[in-house]
Amino acid sequence: MRQPSVIARRVAAASVSLVLAAGAAACGPEDNDAKGAGGDSTPHKGGTLTVLNANPQQDFDPARLYTSGGGNVPSLVFRTLTTRNREDGAAGTKVVPDLATDTGRPNKDATVWTYTLKKGLKYEDGTPITSADIKYGIERSFAPELSGGAPYLRDWLVGAADYQGPYKDDKGLDAIETPDERTIVFHLNKPEGEFPYLATQTQFTPVPKAKDTGTKYEEHPVSSGPYKVVRNENDGERLVLERNPHWSAATDAERKAYPDKVDVRSGLDSSVINQRLSASQGADAAAVTTDTNLGPAELAKVSGDRDLASRVGTGHFGYTNYIAFNPKVKPFDDVKVRQAISYAIDRSSVVNAAGGSALAEPATTFLPNQKSFGYTPYDLFPAGKAGDPAKARQLLKEAGHPNGLTVTLTHSNARDFETSPEIATAIQDALKKAGITVKLQGLEENDYSDKIHNVKTEPGFFLAHWGADWPSGGPFLAPIFDGRQIVEDGANFNTGLLNDKSVNAEIDAINKLTDLDQAAKRWGALDKKIGEKALTVPLFHPVYKRLYGKDVKNIVISDWTGVLDVSQVAVK
C-alpha cells in the first residue's frame, strides 16, 4: 500500500485495512507452535472472535477501501476474483483464485485478462453471484462519492481515465466485458503482468445493482464471504459479523471461518489493547488485534514472561523506512553529498531509535528483504553497523565542502518510531561525526505529509517510508522512481523526481511479464541500478510483534500483509 499517512487520509487504514499496514508475518510465534495457543491447539468451529483495534474500520464499502490483498476484516465479507494465499511466511505472498477458477488468463501481451467464475457462488440472501455484479462493483468504485480505493483501475482500463461511475454514466465501461454470467474480460491500456495481484483489491467485489444504496451501502454491504454485517456503528467503530448461511467452503479454499461471530471493537488506546490482550480475561481470551503492535517498553515486559512471549505473533510486511533527497535542492544536487550521507549513517543507532533489533531490521536496499519483491542483496555505500565518517568526510571534501556542511532534516512529530524525532535525532548524531551539522525541522503529521508530497514544497532532505500495495517490486519501485508518475499539481511520491528513460523503459518491460518469478529478478536488478543514483538512503524494515488472547488458535501470519489472518483464526 502506500505510506500510512496517505492511506489514513484516503482510507483509514491499516491496511488495515494497510494495510495498511502492518502486522506480523513470517511464521507465527517464534518460540512456540505457530498454529495455536493453549493446551489443545486443534482448531474447532464455534465461539466469538473479538478484534480490539485502535482504528475504526471506516468506509466499509468495497469501492472505498484501499487494502493490501483484500484487507483483513474486509476479506471476511468481501470476496474478490483472486486473493492472497492464506499461509504462513513466504508461501502467503502468492496469488490464488477466489471467486474465479484461476488467477486469470492473459492474451499474448497481457493487455487482455479473462476470468471465469466458479459455479455455485451466492450472496448472503441466496441469490447467485454473476460476472455483471463484479463489473458493476468495479464501475461504482469510479463514482466520486465512493472514492478512496486503489487508483490502478482508472490508469489501467481502456477509456477509464474520465469515467465518473454508474450513477452519472449508466452505460458503464466498455473495457469490461461480460459475455455470459460466469465470464468477465478486462481490456487494458498497456501490458500488466501483475493484474492478478490487483484483482485481490476489494474493488473486484461483486455488488448486486438492485441492492446498491450508494453512500449508505457501507452500513450493510451484501456479503459474498463467510460472514455478513449485522451491526455497523459509528462508521466502523463497532462492527459485528455473523455467519453468511449461503457461503460454501466448497467454493472457498482460503477462508476457514471457524468462529460463529466476529465482534470488532475500535477506537481503543493502543496501551489498553495490549493490556487487555495480556490479561486475556473473559471475552479478551478469544481476542486479537489487526492494527496494534507492541512498543519497545511493552515488548521488554512481554519478553520476560514466558506465557506472554508464547502469545506474540511476529511478522514482516513489505515496507521500507528511508531518507529521501530532492536533487533539485542544494547541496543535494551533488551526488557526492548524497553518497557522503549514505556512508555516514549509523544504522545501529537508527534501529535502536526504532525500538531495537526485535522491531527493526537494518536496510541497505530499497526493496524489502523478501523474495517476492525480487530482493537482491547489495550495499553500494558500505558503512558497517556504525557508519563510516572518514569516507563521508572524504566525499564531502571532493564535493567542495572540506569544512563540512549544515543541512536541515524534515521529519514528522508523530511518535511512530519511523519518521519521528527519535529517528531524526539518531541521524543527526551520526552525521555530526562526519562534519555534517543537521538542523531538525519537525512538523505535525498533516503538515509534514503535505510538505513532502508537494513538488513545489518538497524539502531537500527528509524522512519517508513506503509500503506495498501487493508483494512485488512493481508497486514498490514504480511510484517512487517512474518519472511518468511525477505529479506536479497533487500528491507526488517520486521523492527524487527521477525521470530516467532507461528506468522507465525497464519498468514497462517488466510489467509485460506474466512469469512473476522472472519479473521479481528484474525488479531486484532495477532496484540496484536505481540505488547507484543515491536518491535515497534505506534505513530499516520494520518487524511487527502483536499479542493475541490465550484461547486463540491457528495462527497464520503471511509475508503479504504481515498481520495475523483473522480468516484462519479459531477460538475453540
C-alpha positions in Angstrom: 0.0 0.0 0.0 1.1 3.4 0.2 2.7 5.4 3.1 0.5 5.1 6.2 -0.2 8.8 6.4 -1.6 8.7 2.9 -3.6 5.6 3.5 -5.0 7.1 6.6 -6.2 10.1 4.6 -7.6 8.1 1.7 -9.0 5.2 3.7 -8.4 4.8 7.3 -6.4 2.0 7.0 -4.3 -0.4 8.5 -4.2 -1.9 5.9 -5.6 -2.5 7.6 -7.0 -2.0 6.2 -2.7 -1.3 5.4 -2.9 -2.3 5.5 -2.2 -0.9 5.5 -0.2 -1.6 7.0 1.2 -3.6 9.2 1.3 -6.5 11.5 3.0 -9.8 11.9 4.1 -12.4 9.5 6.8 -14.8 8.5 5.9 -17.6 10.9 3.8 -17.3 13.9 5.3 -17.1 17.4 9.0 -17.6 17.3 9.3 -19.9 20.3 6.0 -21.9 20.2 3.7 -23.7 17.9 2.7 -21.3 15.2 -0.6 -22.9 14.8 -2.1 -22.3 18.2 -2.0 -21.4 21.9 -3.4 -23.2 24.9 -3.4 -26.9 25.7 -5.4 -28.1 22.6 -4.2 -26.4 19.5 -6.7 -28.1 17.3 -9.0 -25.5 15.8 -12.8 -26.1 16.1 -15.8 -24.2 14.8 -17.8 -22.0 17.1 -17.4 -19.2 19.5 -16.9 -15.4 19.2 -13.7 -13.8 18.0 -13.2 -10.3 19.4 -11.0 -7.9 17.5 -9.5 -5.0 19.5 -8.3 -2.2 17.3 -7.2 1.4 17.6 -8.5 2.5 14.1 -12.2 2.1 13.2 -13.0 0.1 10.1 -14.2 3.2 8.3 -15.8 3.3 4.9 -16.8 -0.4 5.0 -17.7 -0.3 1.3 -15.6 -2.4 -1.2 -15.4 0.6 -3.5 -13.8 2.8 -0.9 -11.3 0.5 0.8 -7.6 0.7 0.0 -6.3 -2.6 1.2 -3.4 -5.0 0.5 -4.7 -8.4 -0.6 -8.3 -7.5 0.2 -7.6 -6.5 3.8 -8.1 -8.5 6.9 -11.6 -7.9 8.4 -12.9 -6.8 5.0 -12.0 -10.1 3.4 -14.4 -11.9 5.8 -17.3 -10.2 4.0 -15.9 -9.4 0.5 -14.6 -12.0 -1.9 -12.7 -11.0 -5.0 -11.6 -12.5 -8.3 -8.3 -13.5 -6.7 -7.0 -13.4 -3.2 -3.8 -13.9 -1.2 -2.7 -17.4 -0.3 -3.6 -17.8 3.4 -0.4 -19.5 4.6 2.5 -18.6 6.9 5.5 -16.7 5.7 6.7 -16.5 2.1 4.1 -19.0 0.9 1.5 -16.4 1.7 2.8 -13.9 -0.9 1.3 -15.9 -3.8 -1.9 -15.0 -5.6 -4.6 -17.7 -5.7 -8.1 -17.9 -7.1 -11.0 -16.7 -5.1 -14.3 -16.2 -6.9 -12.5 -17.1 -10.2 -11.4 -20.6 -11.2 -7.9 -19.4 -11.8 -5.7 -16.3 -11.3 -6.6 -15.0 -14.8 -5.8 -15.9 -18.4 -3.9 -13.2 -20.3 -3.6 -12.7 -24.0 -0.1 -12.7 -25.6 0.9 -9.2 -24.5 -1.0 -9.2 -21.1 -3.3 -6.4 -22.3 -6.5 -8.6 -22.1 -7.3 -10.7 -19.0 -10.1 -13.2 -18.9 -11.7 -14.8 -15.8 -14.3 -17.5 -15.3 -16.3 -17.6 -12.1 -16.7 -20.8 -10.0 -20.1 -22.5 -10.1 -22.5 -22.2 -7.1 -21.4 -18.7 -5.8 -24.1 -17.0 -3.8 -24.7 -13.8 -1.8 -26.0 -13.8 1.8 -29.6 -13.7 0.5 -29.1 -16.8 -1.6 -29.1 -15.1 -5.0 -26.3 -16.1 -7.5 -23.2 -14.0 -8.0 -22.6 -13.1 -11.6 -19.9 -11.5 -13.7 -22.2 -8.5 -14.2 -22.1 -7.9 -10.5 -18.3 -7.8 -10.5 -18.4 -5.4 -13.4 -20.9 -3.2 -11.6 -18.8 -3.3 -8.4 -15.8 -2.1 -10.2 -17.7 0.7 -12.0 -19.2 2.1 -8.9 -15.7 2.5 -7.4 -15.2 5.2 -10.0 -18.0 7.3 -8.5 -16.5 10.5 -6.8 -18.7 9.9 -3.7 -17.2 6.5 -3.3 -13.6 7.4 -3.8 -10.7 6.1 -1.7 -9.8 2.8 -3.3 -6.6 1.8 -5.1 -6.1 4.1 -8.2 -4.8 1.5 -10.7 -8.1 0.7 -12.5 -8.5 4.3 -13.6 -5.0 4.1 -15.1 -5.1 0.6 -16.5 -8.5 0.1 -18.0 -9.1 1.4 -21.6 -11.2 4.5 -21.6 -11.5 4.7 -17.8 -9.5 7.9 -17.1 -12.5 10.2 -17.1 -15.3 7.8 -16.1 -17.5 9.1 -13.3 -19.2 5.8 -12.3 -22.7 4.4 -13.0 -24.6 7.0 -11.0 -23.7 9.6 -13.6 -23.0 7.3 -16.6 -25.0 4.2 -16.6 -23.5 3.0 -19.9 -20.6 1.6 -17.9 -17.1 0.8 -19.0 -16.6 -0.9 -22.4 -13.2 -2.1 -21.2 -15.0 -4.7 -19.0 -17.0 -7.3 -20.9 -19.3 -9.9 -19.5 -20.2 -12.2 -22.4 -22.1 -14.6 -20.0 -22.9 -14.9 -16.3 -19.6 -16.6 -15.4 -17.1 -14.8 -17.7 -15.5 -11.3 -17.3 -12.9 -9.8 -19.6 -10.7 -6.8 -18.9 -9.1 -4.7 -21.7 -6.0 -2.7 -20.5 -4.2 0.3 -21.9 -0.8 -1.4 -21.6 0.6 -4.8 -20.6 0.2 -5.5 -16.9 1.6 -8.9 -15.9 0.6 -8.2 -12.3 -3.1 -7.9 -12.9 -3.8 -11.0 -10.8 -2.4 -9.0 -7.8 -4.7 -6.1 -8.5 -7.7 -8.4 -8.7 -7.3 -9.1 -4.9 -8.4 -5.5 -4.2 -11.9 -5.0 -2.8 -13.0 -3.1 -5.9 -13.3 -6.5 -7.5 -16.0 -7.5 -5.0 -19.4 -8.3 -6.6 -22.1 -5.8 -5.8 -25.7 -6.5 -6.9 -27.0 -3.4 -8.6 -30.5 -3.8 -7.2 -29.1 -3.7 -3.6 -26.7 -0.8 -4.1 -27.7 2.1 -1.7 -24.8 4.4 -2.7 -23.0 6.0 0.2 -25.2 4.1 2.6 -24.1 0.7 1.2 -21.3 0.5 3.8 -23.9 0.1 6.6 -25.0 -3.2 5.2 -22.9 -4.4 2.2 -24.2 -7.6 0.7 -21.8 -10.3 1.7 -20.1 -12.7 -0.7 -17.8 -14.1 2.0 -18.3 -16.3 5.0 -19.7 -13.5 7.3 -22.3 -10.9 6.9 -22.6 -7.5 8.6 -25.3 -7.4 11.3 -24.1 -4.2 13.0 -22.0 -1.2 11.9 -21.9 1.6 14.4 -20.2 5.0 14.3 -18.6 4.4 10.9 -17.0 1.1 11.7 -16.1 1.7 15.3 -18.2 -1.3 16.3 -18.6 -3.9 13.6 -20.4 -7.2 14.3 -20.3 -10.1 11.8 -22.2 -13.3 11.8 -22.2 -16.3 9.5 -23.4 -16.0 6.0 -25.6 -19.1 5.6 -25.1 -19.2 1.8 -21.3 -19.1 1.8 -19.9 -22.5 0.8 -16.5 -23.7 1.8 -16.6 -25.9 -1.3 -16.1 -22.7 -3.4 -13.6 -21.1 -0.9 -10.4 -22.9 -0.2 -8.8 -19.9 1.6 -11.1 -18.7 4.4 -11.5 -21.2 7.3 -14.2 -19.2 9.1 -14.1 -21.1 12.4 -15.8 -18.6 14.7 -19.6 -18.2 14.6 -19.3 -14.5 15.2 -16.7 -11.7 14.9 -17.0 -8.6 17.1 -14.7 -5.7 16.0 -14.3 -3.0 18.7 -12.2 0.0 17.7 -11.3 3.5 18.9 -9.2 2.0 21.7 -5.9 3.3 23.0 -3.0 1.0 22.0 -1.9 0.6 25.5 -5.4 -0.5 26.6 -5.5 -3.0 23.7 -2.2 -4.6 24.8 -3.2 -4.6 28.4 -6.4 -6.4 27.6 -4.7 -9.0 25.4 -2.1 -9.5 28.0 -4.6 -10.1 30.8 -6.8 -12.3 28.5 -9.8 -12.1 30.8 -13.3 -13.1 29.7 -14.0 -12.3 26.0 -10.5 -10.9 25.7 -9.1 -14.5 26.0 -10.5 -15.0 22.4 -9.3 -11.7 21.1 -6.8 -10.4 18.6 -5.7 -7.1 17.1 -5.2 -6.3 13.5 -3.6 -2.9 13.9 -1.8 -2.5 17.2 1.9 -3.5 17.7 3.9 -4.0 20.9 6.1 -1.0 21.5 9.7 -1.3 22.8 8.7 -1.0 26.5 5.8 -3.4 26.2 8.0 -5.9 24.3 10.6 -5.8 27.0 7.9 -6.7 29.6 6.4 -9.4 27.4 9.8 -11.0 26.7 10.3 -11.6 30.4 7.1 -13.5 30.8 7.1 -17.0 29.2 3.3 -17.2 28.9 3.0 -13.8 27.2 6.0 -14.4 25.0 4.3 -17.6 23.7 1.4 -15.4 22.6 3.3 -13.0 20.4 3.0 -13.2 16.6 6.0 -12.0 14.6 5.8 -10.8 11.1 7.1 -8.7 8.2 5.1 -6.5 5.9 6.8 -5.3 2.7 7.9 -1.9 4.0 11.0 0.4 3.9 11.8 3.4 6.0 14.3 5.7 4.3 15.9 9.1 3.9 14.8 10.9 0.8 16.8 13.5 -1.2 15.4 16.2 -3.5 18.3 16.6 -6.0 16.9 20.0 -7.1 17.7 21.5 -3.8 21.4 22.3 -3.0 23.6 20.7 -1.8 21.7 17.5 -2.5 22.1 18.2 -6.3 25.6 16.8 -5.9 25.7 13.0 -5.9 28.8 13.0 -3.7 27.0 14.8 -0.9 24.2 12.2 -1.1 26.8 9.5 -1.1 28.6 11.1 1.9 25.4 11.0 3.9 24.9 7.4 2.9 28.3 6.5 4.3 27.8 8.5 7.5 24.6 6.8 8.6 24.8 4.7 11.7 22.1 2.1 11.2 22.7 0.5 14.6 21.6 3.8 16.3 18.7 4.2 13.9 17.5 0.6 14.6 17.7 1.3 18.3 15.7 4.5 17.9 13.1 2.4 16.1 12.7 0.2 19.1 15.7 -2.2 18.7 16.6 -5.2 16.6 13.4 -7.0 17.7 11.3 -4.3 15.9 13.5 -3.2 13.1 16.0 -4.8 10.6 18.7 -2.6 9.0 18.2 -2.0 5.3 20.7 -1.3 2.5 18.2 -2.0 -0.3 15.1 -0.1 -1.2 13.1 -3.2 -1.9 12.1 -5.2 1.3 14.2 -8.2 2.1 11.6 -10.7 0.8 11.9 -12.9 -2.3 8.5 -12.0 -3.8 9.7 -8.4 -4.2 12.8 -9.5 -6.1 15.1 -8.7 -3.1 18.7 -8.7 -4.3 21.2 -8.0 -1.6 23.5 -5.1 -2.2 25.2 -2.4 -0.1 26.5 0.3 -2.5 27.8 2.6 0.2 29.1 0.1 2.9 29.3 1.9 6.2 29.3 -1.1 8.5 27.0 -1.1 11.5 28.0 2.3 12.9 28.7 4.3 9.7 32.0 5.4 8.0 32.5 9.1 8.9 36.0 9.1 7.4 34.7 8.1 4.0 31.9 10.6 4.3 34.4 13.4 5.1 36.5 12.4 2.0 33.5 12.6 -0.3 32.5 16.0 1.2 35.9 17.3 0.5 35.7 16.1 -3.1 32.4 17.9 -3.3 34.0 21.2 -2.3 33.0 21.1 1.4 36.3 20.5 3.3 34.9 22.1 6.4 31.7 20.1 6.4 28.1 21.1 5.8 25.0 22.4 7.6 21.7 20.9 6.4 18.1 20.7 7.5 16.3 17.3 8.0 12.5 17.4 7.9 10.6 14.8 9.9 7.2 14.2 11.4 6.4 14.9 15.1 4.1 11.8 15.2 5.5 9.3 17.6 5.6 6.4 15.1 9.2 5.3 15.5 9.6 5.7 11.7 9.7 9.3 10.5 9.6 10.7 14.1 12.0 12.7 16.3 13.8 9.6 17.6 14.9 8.6 14.1 15.8 12.1 13.1 18.0 12.6 16.3 19.8 9.3 15.6 20.7 10.6 12.1 21.7 14.0 13.4 24.1 12.4 15.9 25.7 10.1 13.2 26.2 12.9 10.6 27.8 15.1 13.2 30.7 12.6 13.3 31.2 13.2 9.6 31.3 17.0 9.9 27.6 17.5 8.9 25.6 19.7 11.2 21.9 18.7 11.0 19.2 21.1 12.0 15.9 19.3 12.7 12.6 20.6 11.3 9.7 18.7 13.0 6.2 19.1 11.6 2.8 18.0 12.7 1.7 14.9 10.7 -0.6 16.6 8.2 1.8 19.5 7.6 4.6 17.0 7.2 2.7 14.9 4.7 1.5 17.9 2.7 5.1 19.4 2.5 6.9 16.2 1.4 4.3 15.2 -1.2 4.2 18.6 -3.0 6.7 19.1 -5.7 6.7 22.8 -5.0 7.5 22.5 -1.3 9.4 19.2 -1.1 12.5 19.7 1.1 15.9 18.6 0.1 16.4 16.1 3.0 13.6 14.3 4.8 12.4 11.1 6.3 10.0 8.9 4.3 8.6 5.4 4.1 6.8 3.2 1.6 4.6 0.1 2.0 3.5 -2.5 -0.6 0.1 -2.5 -2.4 1.0 -6.1 -3.0 4.2 -8.2 -2.6 6.0 -7.3 -5.7 8.7 -4.9 -6.9 6.2 -3.1 -9.2 4.1 -1.1 -6.8 7.2 -0.6 -4.7 9.6 0.9 -7.3 7.3 2.5 -9.9 5.5 5.1 -7.7 8.8 6.3 -6.3 11.1 6.1 -9.4 9.0 6.2 -12.6 9.3 9.7 -14.0 5.9 9.5 -15.6 4.4 9.2 -12.2 5.7 12.6 -11.0 2.6 14.7 -10.1 3.2 18.4 -10.5 -0.2 19.5 -9.0 -1.2 16.9 -6.4 0.2 14.2 -4.2 3.6 13.2 -5.6 5.6 10.2 -4.3 8.6 10.3 -6.7 10.7 11.9 -4.0 13.9 12.1 -6.0 12.0 13.5 -9.0 13.7 10.9 -11.1 12.7 10.8 -14.8 15.3 8.4 -16.4 14.2 7.0 -19.7 16.1 3.7 -19.1 14.4 3.2 -15.8 11.0 4.0 -17.2 11.6 1.6 -20.1 12.7 -1.2 -17.8 9.6 -0.7 -15.7 7.5 -1.1 -18.8 9.4 -4.2 -19.9 9.0 -5.9 -16.5 5.3 -5.1 -16.5 4.8 -7.2 -19.6 6.0 -10.3 -17.8 3.3 -12.7 -16.6 6.0 -15.0 -15.1 6.1 -13.3 -11.7 9.3 -15.1 -10.7 11.2 -13.8 -13.7 9.7 -10.3 -13.0 10.9 -10.4 -9.5 14.5 -11.0 -10.6 14.3 -8.0 -12.9 12.8 -5.8 -10.1 15.8 -6.7 -7.9 18.3 -5.7 -10.6 16.4 -2.5 -11.2 16.5 -1.7 -7.5 20.3 -1.9 -7.5 20.6 0.2 -10.7 18.4 2.9 -9.1 20.3 2.6 -5.8 23.5 3.7 -7.6 22.0 7.2 -8.0 21.9 7.6 -4.2 18.5 9.3 -4.3 17.5 7.5 -1.0 19.2 6.0 2.0 17.4 2.9 3.1 17.3 2.7 6.9 15.3 -0.2 8.1 12.5 -2.6 7.5 10.0 -2.9 10.5 9.2 -6.1 12.3 5.8 -6.5 13.8 5.1 -8.0 17.2 1.5 -8.5 18.2 -0.2 -10.2 21.2 -3.2 -12.4 20.9 -5.5 -13.9 23.5 -4.8 -17.2 25.3 -7.7 -19.0 23.6 -6.8 -18.1 20.1 -5.7 -20.9 17.9 -4.5 -21.5 14.3 -2.2 -18.5 14.0 -1.4 -17.8 10.3 0.7 -14.7 9.5 1.9 -14.2 6.0 4.5 -12.1 4.4 1.8 -10.4 2.2 0.1 -8.5 4.9 2.4 -9.0 7.9 -0.7 -9.4 10.1 -2.4 -12.3 11.9 -5.0 -13.5 9.4 -8.5 -13.4 11.0 -9.9 -15.7 8.3 -7.8 -18.6 9.7 -8.3 -18.0 13.5 -10.2 -20.4 15.7 -11.3 -19.7 19.3 -12.4 -23.1 20.4 
